[in-house]
Each structure stands twice: as structure tokens, then as C-alpha cells.
Amino acid sequence: MTASPGAGAPLALAPHCFLKRLETPALYDARADALYELDEEGLRFLAAGPTRGAVREPETAAFLDFCLAEGLLVPAAAPAAVSVPAAPPLLPSLRYLLVHLTDRCTLRCRHCFIGPQTGTDLPLADVLRAADEFAALQGLRFIVSGGEPLLHRHFWRLNERLPSWPFRSILLTNGTMIDREAARALRFHEVQVSIDGPEDAHDLLRGRGSFRRALGALRLLAEAGVPVSVATVVFSGNLERFDELEAILRELPLKGWSIDVPCPAGALLAHPDLIPDPDRAAALMARSFGGGFYGSSGGWACGAHLAAIMADGTIDKCGYFTDRRSGHVREGLAAAWQRIPRWRLEELSCRCPHLPECRGGCRFRARAHGDLLGPDPASCRLRGVPVASAST
């Protein structure tokens, strides 16, 4: 905890904290991935570079003490005002941008939704332009994926630029290219590695030797002080192995564990035997913890704040809705964002009491189940809602 500064000491936003203007004003702690809603007065107060001794009102003093205790404000050598962000031009706000740098990969996973590898890399100039636009649009999480993103020809040039942008950067990787040198060089706020079970179960899905490399990467990252998380897909080969997997992961300082069922797309369509029993899979999804989710707000359903850029530069709602292209990165994020399909909660046929919490789940899974506006069976089962009656 930062020591409390004396009376009259100038304060500044911590280097990892940024003022945002989303649907409401906010303060975003990119390091902790925490969003604090503000009113206009609070936004202006923080932007002005407050001075500890100048605060007289009890409520304002309590707010200042809270910001100091949370590490959102730090002592400064001189008053440090920042500009108040302009109102976002787009609503709902674009908060999460998933960038698939390449469709090349070191593995041939049997459930991968990306499809056949074409050797396509998103040009670095397009990546940097998208990052600049995302920052200007008040974005929060810049998520770098692939394929295997470390295969991108200019991955390390992007890595060096990351600290210059006012958002949280997250790397999604299979871990096969992370050695000790790479772990120490990464400048992401978080690295998420895919681990899908104990060794035999993981390798069944991703290929022989991939488990040891993935687990080794996690250990090297943790040793280098990089915050780490794990993503796991539930499939028929790991349904009985989650206690073993959890025992392995418990030895690591994980920020989060994201557990999901694979969507019927890509390579999985050729391996229907991998699709797990839905009720048993739902019970395992409940073990998830931490961040990594792309929640919606207000009256919006299913990832209303998320966009995805694919390796060929096209922009989609997410990596699954590739049959509904919304634009190209060279047109600009704002133009594509206005065309991305999204749905209001009242448009869905779901009518259960969990709707405000689950936001209808995944629209792609709902469509695969037979109705784009109907229930997502995985989300329903996770909450104990019978799928046959979830929309009645």
C-alpha cells in the first residue's frame, strides 16, 4: 500500500490508471482490470490533479483516501493534471478488442474454430492503427490472439509498444514458444495459456508434448513475475479429469481460470466425438474464476462491448460470426463497430430470471442450437435452467 502523503502534497493518477468516458465516466485500473464508475464531478476532480491538503469536504476526502488506499492515486513531484476524455462517439462502448494477429499456429488442435491455416499475418501497420483507434475510443482490454500470436513476424515490435497505450493488454497463447527469455521480455499485463487437462487429456486435444510445453510456459511466466491465467475447454476426454487438473493448477499463482465448452465450428465439426455431455460440462464451467469475460451492460445481450479483428483484417462481432463481416480494419474501427450485429435483451426469446445475469449467454451457441434469439444451452445448464423450457 502506498504511504499516505502529507498535507499539501500533489497527487497524480497511478501510471496504470486511466480516465475513461464510456456510457458513464470511469476510472480504469489496467493492472488490476478494475473499472470504477465516476460522476462528472469525480472525473473532473481526478483530472485536475488533486492536492491532499486542499480537500475540505468529508465526502471528497473519503473518496481521496479510497483512491490512495487502492493505489489509484500516487504522490507526485508537482501537480499533474490530465485531459478529460471526450464523450465516446459510439454506443454501446467498444471496451474489448480481440486481435487475431495470424492464423498460423504451432499446433493442430482438434477443436480449433479458426479453420485451415493460410499463413496470413495481420500487417503490423494495421495492428498499430487499430490499437491507436481503440485507445481513442476509450477501450479497456486489448486481447492478442492467433493462431499462435508469437508466430507473427513482428510480434516483438508490437510487444515493445504495448506500455504506450492506455488500456490493458492480454496475450492468449498455447505456450509452445515461450522460453525463459521470452517470458522475461513480454510486456503484457496478463498472459493466458490454454491447459485442457492432465497430460494425456491435454495432448489428446492439442498434440503430443503440448501439455509439458504449456505447463512449462506457465511456470516460466510466473517465475518472471508475469500475471498468468488459464483457459480450459471441456470436452469428452477431460470430463473426469478436472480434479487432477485443478490440483496441478493450484500450484500456480493464477489470476483466473476460464472454463468453457467449445462451440460447434472449425475443426470440431470433424470431431463430434469430442463434444462433451452438456449437463456434466455445465457443472465444470462453474469452477471458473477471475476475469477474462466480455460482459455486457445496460439492456444489451451477449458481448455487446466486444469486436474481433481476424488475421485477414476483417472485423466481426467475435471470432465465430465470421459469416457476418462488419468491415475491415483499414476502414477504421468506428465504421465497423456501427455495423456489428448486437441484440437487446428484450429481443431474446429467453424469459428466465437469470437473464439479467447471463445476458442470454452466447448467441453463436444459441444459433447452433436452432435459434439465434433463443437460449444458449450451455449458459442455461450452468444456471440449472432446463433447456427445453428456458424460453417459455
C-alpha positions as CSV (number, residue, x, y, z in Angstrom):
1,M,0.0,0.0,0.0
2,T,1.3,3.5,-0.9
3,A,2.1,5.6,2.2
4,S,-0.3,8.5,2.8
5,P,1.2,11.7,1.6
6,G,1.4,14.7,3.8
7,A,-0.9,17.8,3.7
8,G,-0.4,19.9,0.6
9,A,1.2,17.0,-1.3
10,P,0.2,16.9,-5.0
11,L,-1.2,13.7,-6.3
12,A,-1.4,12.1,-9.8
13,L,-3.1,9.1,-11.3
14,A,-1.0,6.0,-11.0
15,P,0.8,5.1,-14.2
16,H,-1.6,2.1,-14.7
17,C,-4.8,4.1,-14.2
18,F,-6.7,6.0,-16.9
19,L,-9.8,8.2,-17.0
20,K,-12.4,6.9,-19.4
21,R,-15.7,8.1,-20.7
22,L,-17.9,5.0,-21.5
23,E,-21.6,5.0,-21.0
24,T,-20.7,6.8,-17.8
25,P,-17.4,8.4,-16.7
26,A,-15.0,5.9,-15.2
27,L,-11.5,5.3,-13.8
28,Y,-9.8,2.2,-15.2
29,D,-7.0,0.4,-13.4
30,A,-5.4,-1.6,-16.3
31,R,-3.1,-3.5,-14.0
32,A,-5.9,-4.9,-11.8
33,D,-8.5,-4.9,-14.6
34,A,-10.9,-2.9,-12.3
35,L,-13.4,-0.3,-13.6
36,Y,-14.6,2.4,-11.1
37,E,-17.7,4.4,-12.2
38,L,-17.5,8.1,-11.5
39,D,-19.8,11.1,-11.8
40,E,-18.8,14.2,-13.7
41,E,-17.6,15.9,-10.6
42,G,-15.3,12.9,-9.7
43,L,-14.0,12.8,-13.3
44,R,-13.0,16.5,-13.2
45,F,-11.6,16.2,-9.7
46,L,-9.2,13.4,-10.7
47,A,-8.3,15.0,-14.0
48,A,-7.3,18.2,-12.2
49,G,-4.5,16.5,-10.2
50,P,-5.8,16.9,-6.6
51,T,-3.7,18.1,-3.7
52,R,-4.0,16.3,-0.5
53,G,-4.3,19.3,1.9
54,A,-6.7,21.2,-0.3
55,V,-9.6,18.8,0.3
56,R,-12.1,20.0,2.9
57,E,-15.4,18.3,2.2
58,P,-15.7,15.0,4.1
59,E,-17.1,13.0,1.2
60,T,-14.3,14.2,-1.1
61,A,-11.7,13.4,1.5
62,A,-13.1,9.9,1.9
63,F,-13.0,9.5,-1.9
64,L,-9.4,10.7,-2.0
65,D,-8.5,8.2,0.8
66,F,-10.1,5.4,-1.1
67,C,-8.2,6.2,-4.3
68,L,-4.9,6.3,-2.3
69,A,-5.7,3.0,-0.5
70,E,-6.5,1.3,-3.8
71,G,-3.3,2.6,-5.4
72,L,-5.2,4.7,-8.0
73,L,-3.5,7.9,-6.9
74,V,0.1,8.3,-6.1
75,P,2.3,11.2,-4.7
76,A,3.7,13.4,-7.5
77,A,6.6,15.8,-7.6
78,A,4.3,18.5,-8.9
79,P,0.6,19.0,-9.8
80,A,-0.2,16.6,-12.6
81,A,-3.4,17.4,-14.4
82,V,-4.6,15.2,-17.3
83,S,-7.1,15.9,-20.0
84,V,-10.7,14.9,-19.5
85,P,-11.6,12.4,-22.2
86,A,-14.2,13.5,-24.7
87,A,-17.6,11.8,-24.9
88,P,-17.3,8.4,-26.8
89,P,-18.7,8.7,-30.3
90,L,-20.0,5.1,-30.2
91,L,-22.7,3.5,-28.0
92,P,-22.6,0.8,-26.7
93,S,-18.9,1.5,-26.0
94,L,-16.2,-0.6,-27.5
95,R,-14.4,-2.0,-24.5
96,Y,-12.8,-5.2,-25.6
97,L,-10.9,-5.8,-28.8
98,L,-9.7,-9.3,-29.8
99,V,-7.0,-9.2,-32.4
100,H,-6.0,-12.4,-34.2
101,L,-2.5,-11.5,-35.3
102,T,-2.1,-14.6,-37.5
103,D,-3.9,-17.8,-38.5
104,R,-0.6,-19.7,-38.3
105,C,-0.1,-22.0,-35.3
106,T,2.4,-24.4,-33.9
107,L,-0.4,-26.9,-33.1
108,R,-3.3,-28.5,-34.9
109,C,-5.9,-28.6,-32.2
110,R,-8.9,-30.8,-32.9
111,H,-11.4,-28.2,-31.6
112,C,-9.9,-25.1,-33.2
113,F,-12.5,-22.7,-34.6
114,I,-10.1,-20.7,-36.8
115,G,-10.2,-23.2,-39.7
116,P,-7.3,-24.1,-42.1
117,Q,-4.1,-22.2,-41.8
118,T,-3.4,-19.9,-44.7
119,G,-0.2,-18.3,-43.5
120,T,-1.9,-15.0,-43.1
121,D,-0.4,-12.3,-40.8
122,L,-2.2,-9.1,-40.0
123,P,0.2,-6.3,-41.1
124,L,1.8,-4.6,-38.2
125,A,0.7,-1.2,-39.5
126,D,-2.9,-2.3,-39.3
127,V,-2.4,-3.7,-35.8
128,L,-0.9,-0.4,-34.6
129,R,-3.6,1.7,-36.3
130,A,-6.2,-0.5,-34.6
131,A,-4.6,-0.1,-31.2
132,D,-4.5,3.7,-31.6
133,E,-8.1,3.8,-32.6
134,F,-9.1,1.5,-29.8
135,A,-7.4,3.8,-27.3
136,A,-9.2,6.8,-28.8
137,L,-12.5,5.0,-28.4
138,Q,-11.8,4.6,-24.7
139,G,-11.1,0.8,-25.0
140,L,-10.2,-1.3,-21.9
141,R,-8.8,-4.7,-22.9
142,F,-6.7,-5.3,-26.0
143,I,-6.5,-9.1,-26.4
144,V,-3.9,-10.5,-28.7
145,S,-4.5,-14.0,-30.1
146,G,-3.9,-16.1,-33.2
147,G,-3.4,-18.9,-34.3
148,E,-0.3,-18.7,-32.1
149,P,0.4,-14.9,-31.9
150,L,4.1,-15.3,-31.2
151,L,4.5,-16.6,-34.8
152,H,3.6,-13.2,-36.1
153,R,6.6,-11.7,-38.0
154,H,6.5,-8.5,-35.9
155,F,5.1,-9.8,-32.6
156,W,8.0,-8.4,-30.6
157,R,7.8,-5.0,-32.1
158,L,4.1,-4.9,-31.0
159,N,5.2,-6.2,-27.6
160,E,7.5,-3.2,-27.1
161,R,4.8,-0.7,-28.0
162,L,2.2,-2.0,-25.5
163,P,3.1,0.2,-22.5
164,S,2.4,3.3,-24.5
165,W,-1.3,2.7,-24.8
166,P,-3.9,3.5,-22.1
167,F,-5.5,0.0,-22.0
168,R,-4.9,-3.5,-20.5
169,S,-3.1,-5.9,-22.8
170,I,-3.7,-9.6,-22.7
171,L,-1.9,-12.4,-24.6
172,L,-3.7,-15.6,-25.4
173,T,-1.2,-18.4,-26.2
174,N,-0.7,-22.1,-26.3
175,G,2.6,-21.6,-24.6
176,T,4.7,-23.6,-27.0
177,M,7.0,-20.7,-28.0
178,I,7.6,-19.2,-24.5
179,D,11.0,-19.9,-23.1
180,R,12.7,-18.1,-20.2
181,E,14.0,-15.3,-22.4
182,A,10.5,-14.7,-24.0
183,A,8.8,-14.8,-20.6
184,R,11.1,-12.1,-19.3
185,A,10.6,-10.0,-22.4
186,L,6.8,-9.9,-22.5
187,R,5.2,-6.6,-21.6
188,F,1.6,-7.7,-21.4
189,H,-0.5,-7.1,-18.3
190,E,-1.5,-10.8,-18.4
191,V,-0.7,-13.9,-20.3
192,Q,-3.4,-16.6,-20.6
193,V,-2.2,-20.2,-21.5
194,S,-4.5,-22.9,-22.7
195,I,-4.4,-26.1,-20.5
196,D,-7.1,-28.7,-21.2
197,G,-6.4,-31.4,-18.6
198,P,-3.7,-33.6,-17.3
199,E,-1.0,-34.5,-19.8
200,D,-2.8,-37.3,-21.7
201,A,-6.1,-35.4,-21.9
202,H,-4.5,-32.1,-23.0
203,D,-2.3,-33.9,-25.6
204,L,-5.4,-35.8,-26.9
205,L,-6.8,-32.4,-27.9
206,R,-3.7,-30.5,-28.9
207,G,-1.0,-32.9,-29.8
208,R,1.8,-34.9,-28.1
209,G,4.2,-32.9,-26.0
210,S,1.9,-29.8,-25.9
211,F,1.0,-30.2,-22.2
212,R,4.6,-30.1,-21.0
213,R,5.4,-27.1,-23.0
214,A,2.2,-25.2,-21.9
215,L,2.8,-26.0,-18.2
216,G,6.5,-25.1,-18.6
217,A,5.5,-21.8,-20.1
218,L,3.2,-21.0,-17.2
219,R,5.9,-21.8,-14.7
220,L,8.4,-19.6,-16.6
221,L,5.9,-16.7,-16.8
222,A,5.2,-16.9,-13.1
223,E,8.9,-17.0,-12.3
224,A,9.3,-13.9,-14.4
225,G,6.6,-12.1,-12.5
226,V,4.1,-12.1,-15.3
227,P,0.5,-12.4,-14.1
228,V,-0.9,-15.6,-15.6
229,S,-4.3,-17.2,-16.2
230,V,-5.5,-20.4,-17.7
231,A,-8.2,-21.2,-20.3
232,T,-9.7,-24.7,-20.5
233,V,-12.3,-26.2,-22.8
234,V,-14.5,-29.0,-21.6
235,F,-14.5,-31.9,-24.0
236,S,-15.3,-35.6,-23.8
237,G,-11.7,-36.5,-22.9
238,N,-11.4,-34.4,-19.8
239,L,-14.8,-34.7,-18.1
240,E,-13.4,-37.0,-15.4
241,R,-10.1,-35.2,-15.0
242,F,-10.9,-31.8,-13.6
243,D,-9.9,-32.7,-10.0
244,E,-6.5,-33.7,-11.3
245,L,-6.2,-30.6,-13.4
246,E,-7.2,-28.3,-10.5
247,A,-4.5,-29.9,-8.3
248,I,-1.9,-29.1,-11.0
249,L,-3.1,-25.5,-11.4
250,R,-3.3,-24.9,-7.7
251,E,0.5,-24.8,-7.6
252,L,0.5,-21.7,-9.8
253,P,-0.4,-18.1,-8.9
254,L,-3.3,-17.9,-11.3
255,K,-5.3,-14.7,-11.7
256,G,-8.2,-16.6,-13.3
257,W,-9.4,-19.9,-14.7
258,S,-11.7,-19.6,-17.7
259,I,-13.7,-22.8,-18.4
260,D,-16.0,-23.1,-21.4
261,V,-17.4,-25.7,-23.8
262,P,-16.3,-25.5,-27.4
263,C,-18.6,-24.0,-30.0
264,P,-19.5,-26.2,-33.0
265,A,-17.2,-24.6,-35.5
266,G,-14.0,-25.2,-37.4
267,A,-12.1,-28.4,-36.7
268,L,-14.6,-29.5,-34.1
269,L,-17.1,-30.2,-36.8
270,A,-14.9,-33.1,-38.0
271,H,-14.6,-34.5,-34.4
272,P,-18.1,-34.6,-33.0
273,D,-16.9,-37.3,-30.6
274,L,-15.1,-34.6,-28.6
275,I,-18.3,-32.7,-27.8
276,P,-19.0,-33.3,-24.0
277,D,-22.2,-34.3,-22.3
278,P,-23.8,-30.9,-21.9
279,D,-25.1,-31.3,-18.3
280,R,-21.7,-32.6,-17.0
281,A,-19.9,-29.9,-18.9
282,A,-22.1,-27.2,-17.3
283,A,-21.2,-28.3,-13.8
284,L,-17.5,-28.0,-14.7
285,M,-17.9,-24.5,-16.1
286,A,-19.0,-23.4,-12.7
287,R,-15.4,-23.8,-11.5
288,S,-14.3,-20.7,-13.4
289,F,-13.0,-17.7,-11.5
290,G,-11.3,-14.4,-12.2
291,G,-11.7,-12.1,-15.2
292,G,-11.4,-12.8,-18.9
293,F,-15.1,-12.4,-19.7
294,Y,-16.6,-9.9,-22.1
295,G,-19.7,-8.9,-20.2
296,S,-22.4,-6.6,-21.5
297,S,-24.1,-3.7,-19.7
298,G,-27.4,-1.9,-19.8
299,G,-30.0,-3.7,-21.9
300,W,-27.6,-5.4,-24.2
301,A,-27.1,-9.1,-24.7
302,C,-24.0,-11.3,-25.5
303,G,-20.8,-9.4,-25.8
304,A,-22.2,-6.0,-26.8
305,H,-18.8,-4.4,-26.0
306,L,-16.6,-6.8,-28.0
307,A,-15.2,-6.8,-31.5
308,A,-12.7,-9.1,-33.2
309,I,-10.2,-8.4,-35.9
310,M,-9.2,-11.5,-37.9
311,A,-5.8,-12.2,-39.4
312,D,-7.1,-11.1,-42.9
313,G,-8.1,-7.7,-41.4
314,T,-11.9,-8.3,-41.4
315,I,-13.8,-7.2,-38.4
316,D,-16.5,-9.4,-36.8
317,K,-18.7,-9.4,-33.7
318,C,-16.4,-12.2,-32.4
319,G,-14.2,-14.9,-33.9
320,Y,-17.2,-17.2,-34.5
321,F,-19.5,-14.9,-36.5
322,T,-17.2,-14.8,-39.5
323,D,-20.1,-15.2,-41.9
324,R,-21.3,-11.7,-40.8
325,R,-18.4,-9.5,-41.7
326,S,-18.8,-6.0,-40.4
327,G,-15.9,-4.2,-42.1
328,H,-12.2,-4.1,-42.5
329,V,-9.5,-2.7,-40.2
330,R,-8.4,-0.3,-42.9
331,E,-11.9,1.3,-42.9
332,G,-11.5,2.0,-39.2
333,L,-12.9,0.5,-36.1
334,A,-15.6,3.1,-35.7
335,A,-17.2,2.3,-39.1
336,A,-17.2,-1.4,-38.5
337,W,-18.5,-1.0,-34.9
338,Q,-21.6,0.7,-36.2
339,R,-22.4,-2.4,-38.4
340,I,-21.6,-5.1,-35.9
341,P,-24.8,-7.1,-35.1
342,R,-26.0,-6.9,-31.5
343,W,-29.2,-7.6,-29.7
344,R,-31.2,-6.1,-26.9
345,L,-32.3,-8.4,-24.0
346,E,-35.9,-7.8,-24.8
347,E,-35.4,-9.2,-28.4
348,L,-34.4,-12.6,-27.0
349,S,-36.9,-15.4,-26.5
350,C,-35.3,-16.3,-23.1
351,R,-37.7,-15.5,-20.3
352,C,-36.0,-16.9,-17.2
353,P,-35.0,-14.9,-14.1
354,H,-31.3,-15.3,-14.8
355,L,-31.4,-13.2,-18.0
356,P,-30.1,-10.0,-16.4
357,E,-27.1,-12.0,-15.1
358,C,-26.3,-14.3,-18.1
359,R,-27.3,-11.7,-20.8
360,G,-28.5,-14.6,-22.9
361,G,-25.2,-16.4,-23.0
362,C,-23.5,-17.0,-26.4
363,R,-25.6,-16.1,-29.4
364,F,-23.4,-18.3,-31.6
365,R,-24.2,-21.4,-29.5
366,A,-27.9,-20.3,-29.4
367,R,-27.9,-20.2,-33.3
368,A,-26.2,-23.6,-33.4
369,H,-28.9,-24.9,-31.1
370,G,-31.5,-23.7,-33.6
371,D,-32.5,-20.1,-32.8
372,L,-30.2,-17.0,-32.9
373,L,-32.6,-15.3,-30.4
374,G,-33.2,-18.4,-28.3
375,P,-31.5,-19.8,-25.2
376,D,-27.8,-20.7,-25.1
377,P,-28.0,-24.3,-23.8
378,A,-24.6,-24.1,-22.1
379,S,-25.5,-21.0,-20.2
380,C,-28.9,-22.4,-19.2
381,R,-27.5,-25.6,-17.9
382,L,-24.8,-23.7,-16.0
383,R,-27.6,-22.0,-14.0
384,G,-29.8,-25.1,-13.7
385,V,-32.4,-24.0,-16.2
386,P,-33.9,-26.9,-18.2
387,V,-33.0,-26.1,-21.8
388,A,-36.3,-27.3,-23.2
389,S,-38.2,-24.8,-21.0
390,A,-35.6,-21.9,-20.9
391,S,-37.6,-19.8,-23.4
392,T,-41.0,-20.5,-22.0
